[in-house]
Amino acid sequence: MKKILQYLLILIACTGFNPDCRADKNVEILKAAAGHYIEFLKLVGKSEEKAYLTRIPELFAPDCKVVVNGKTVVSSRDDFGSHFNRLKKKMGTWTIDTLDTIISAEDRASVVRYVYKTSKKKTFIIIVILRYDPKEQITEINEVYNSLKSK
């Protein structure tokens, strides 16, 4: 009986401390976090300011910055409301279709490629690198916009 108990403890210890298991869990957590960001953008694109402002503290770290095509446009979460209001005035409403999501668990980052179709301007393919803190809050949004030419 004692031997069986020892084997069970070793088995539990080995499976509980399996780094591959933790890596898989981190990938799933970061993939969900990337999905939350895309859902947030969809909400901003179709709704009034009050509907998305309440989500900002939950998704973004206080010192989160936004970089667009190499230029820092927002340097703290406090500026997100005015940033998204300016964006909505410029672009109108928008829709988003996710094309790819790539996760780097060891870097606590994800890359998402999506189609961003606006009502006032044109359609873009955007590649965004999202970096996360240990609480899965976004610390950096680094976007590259590419115009999508229609045929």
C-alpha positions as CSV (number, residue, x, y, z in Angstrom):
1,M,0.0,0.0,0.0
2,K,2.8,2.4,0.9
3,K,4.5,1.7,-2.5
4,I,1.3,2.4,-4.4
5,L,0.9,5.7,-2.5
6,Q,4.5,6.7,-3.4
7,Y,3.9,5.9,-7.1
8,L,0.7,8.0,-7.0
9,L,2.5,10.9,-5.4
10,I,5.3,10.7,-8.0
11,L,2.7,10.5,-10.8
12,I,0.8,13.5,-9.5
13,A,4.0,15.5,-9.0
14,C,5.2,14.7,-12.6
15,T,1.9,15.7,-14.2
16,G,1.4,18.7,-12.0
17,F,4.8,20.2,-12.8
18,N,4.8,19.3,-16.5
19,P,6.0,22.5,-18.3
20,D,4.3,21.6,-21.5
21,C,1.0,21.5,-19.6
22,R,1.6,25.0,-18.3
23,A,2.6,26.3,-21.7
24,D,-0.6,24.9,-23.3
25,K,-2.6,26.7,-20.5
26,N,-0.7,30.0,-21.2
27,V,-1.4,29.7,-24.9
28,E,-5.1,29.3,-24.2
29,I,-5.2,32.2,-21.8
30,L,-3.4,34.5,-24.2
31,K,-5.6,33.3,-27.1
32,A,-8.6,34.2,-25.1
33,A,-7.1,37.6,-24.2
34,A,-6.5,38.3,-27.9
35,G,-10.1,37.4,-28.6
36,H,-11.3,39.8,-25.9
37,Y,-9.3,42.6,-27.6
38,I,-10.9,41.9,-30.9
39,E,-14.4,41.7,-29.3
40,F,-13.6,45.1,-27.7
41,L,-12.7,46.6,-31.1
42,K,-16.0,45.3,-32.5
43,L,-17.9,46.8,-29.7
44,V,-16.2,50.2,-30.2
45,G,-16.9,50.0,-33.9
46,K,-20.7,49.6,-33.5
47,S,-21.7,51.3,-30.3
48,E,-21.8,54.5,-28.3
49,E,-19.0,55.6,-26.0
50,K,-20.7,54.5,-22.8
51,A,-20.8,50.9,-23.9
52,Y,-17.1,50.4,-24.3
53,L,-15.6,52.8,-21.8
54,T,-16.4,50.5,-18.9
55,R,-14.3,47.7,-20.5
56,I,-11.1,49.7,-20.7
57,P,-9.9,49.2,-17.1
58,E,-10.5,45.5,-17.3
59,L,-8.6,44.9,-20.6
60,F,-5.8,47.4,-20.5
61,A,-2.9,48.0,-18.0
62,P,-2.7,51.5,-16.7
63,D,0.5,52.2,-18.6
64,C,-0.7,50.6,-21.9
65,K,0.5,52.3,-25.0
66,V,-0.7,52.3,-28.5
67,V,1.8,52.4,-31.4
68,V,0.4,52.8,-34.9
69,N,2.7,52.4,-37.9
70,G,5.7,53.1,-35.7
71,K,4.3,56.2,-34.0
72,T,3.1,56.2,-30.3
73,V,-0.4,57.7,-30.3
74,V,-1.5,56.8,-26.8
75,S,0.8,56.4,-23.8
76,S,-1.6,55.5,-21.0
77,R,-5.0,53.9,-20.4
78,D,-6.4,57.2,-19.3
79,D,-6.2,58.4,-22.9
80,F,-8.1,55.5,-24.5
81,G,-11.5,57.1,-24.3
82,S,-10.5,60.2,-26.3
83,H,-8.4,58.0,-28.7
84,F,-11.3,55.8,-29.6
85,N,-13.6,58.8,-29.9
86,R,-11.2,60.5,-32.4
87,L,-10.9,57.2,-34.3
88,K,-14.7,56.8,-34.5
89,K,-15.1,60.4,-35.8
90,K,-12.4,59.8,-38.4
91,M,-13.5,56.2,-39.5
92,G,-17.2,56.0,-38.6
93,T,-18.5,52.6,-37.7
94,W,-16.5,49.5,-38.5
95,T,-16.5,45.8,-38.7
96,I,-13.6,43.4,-38.0
97,D,-13.0,39.9,-39.3
98,T,-10.1,38.0,-37.7
99,L,-7.8,36.2,-40.2
100,D,-5.0,34.8,-37.9
101,T,-4.0,34.7,-34.3
102,I,-0.5,33.6,-33.3
103,I,0.4,33.2,-29.6
104,S,3.9,33.4,-28.1
105,A,3.4,32.2,-24.5
106,E,7.1,32.7,-23.5
107,D,6.9,36.4,-24.7
108,R,3.5,36.9,-23.2
109,A,2.4,38.3,-26.6
110,S,0.0,37.6,-29.5
111,V,-0.1,38.6,-33.1
112,V,-3.5,39.1,-34.7
113,R,-4.2,39.8,-38.4
114,Y,-7.6,41.1,-39.2
115,V,-9.7,43.0,-41.8
116,Y,-10.8,46.4,-40.6
117,K,-13.7,47.7,-42.8
118,T,-14.8,51.3,-42.0
119,S,-17.9,53.2,-43.1
120,K,-16.1,56.5,-43.8
121,K,-12.8,55.4,-45.2
122,K,-11.5,52.3,-46.8
123,T,-10.7,48.8,-45.8
124,F,-7.5,47.8,-44.1
125,I,-5.6,44.7,-43.2
126,I,-4.1,45.2,-39.8
127,I,-1.4,43.3,-38.0
128,V,-1.3,44.0,-34.3
129,I,1.1,42.7,-31.7
130,L,-0.4,42.6,-28.2
131,R,1.8,42.3,-25.2
132,Y,0.4,41.3,-21.8
133,D,1.3,41.6,-18.1
134,P,0.9,38.6,-15.7
135,K,-2.8,39.6,-15.1
136,E,-3.5,39.2,-18.9
137,Q,-4.0,42.9,-19.2
138,I,-2.6,44.5,-22.4
139,T,0.5,46.6,-21.9
140,E,1.2,47.4,-25.5
141,I,-0.8,47.5,-28.8
142,N,1.5,47.8,-31.8
143,E,-0.5,48.1,-35.0
144,V,0.5,48.2,-38.7
145,Y,-2.2,49.3,-41.1
146,N,-2.1,48.3,-44.7
147,S,-4.8,49.5,-47.2
148,L,-6.7,46.8,-48.9
149,K,-7.3,47.7,-52.5
150,S,-10.7,46.6,-53.9
151,K,-10.8,44.9,-57.3
